[in-house]
């Protein structure tokens, strides 16, 4: 038997069998996993790994060649958007143990097609512009987050949310219209609760505590009053039944006869 292996710093050991040829798993908080085998008494092979502490955020994403990164939140669960010059868009999410998934795309340089020269004409021509392909990029509000799956293209939706304790002012969803403008046009903001709400919440909590204490005090006093025995003077006045005085046979017989009535 190899015996139970030493505990890992920033990790744990999975497995309860420590005999020859048995295996265990070293699992680190940062996601690293290693399998070890008992090859001879007292020796596990390979040696336990060096684990790192579990991360709560990702490192800032690398800059894109022929593109840009939209979003500046790097905590676990936050999302960013890789926006390429050639129109390619990819949404990445910060997952444990502190990495972005999926990997950033390979962007290509934007190519502009040659515009044919208009033929001379005697009639006046009207210049038409192609419809926009996307709306202006948006960023996360202060004390809030932004989430978008389809980027900022036409008909794409962007959802906003606020951190805990903050209230969203405005529309939580913005849609990119075919004209290239956001609908509604105003981006929402996250506001902190006013001071009077905090003061009112504290006062209500204190008042509720006082009411509970008073109710508990009256309940305990009522229970004690019920359990308090009567005074001794009261208990002495209560006479237990018996013993009764003895009666003669004649007295017992007269009990069944009617009481004599004397006429006037």
Secondary structure, DSSP 8 states (H G I E B T S, - for coil): --------TTEEEE-S--STT-EEEEEETTS-EEEEEEEETTEEES---------SB-------TTEEEE----BTT-EEEEEETTS-EEEEEEETTTEEES-------------------SS---------SB-------TTEEEE-SSTTBTT-EEEEEE-TTEEEES-SEEEE-TTS-EESSS--EEEE--HHHHHHHHHHHHHHHHHHHHHHHHHHHHHHHHH----HHHHHH---S-------HHHHHHTTS-------
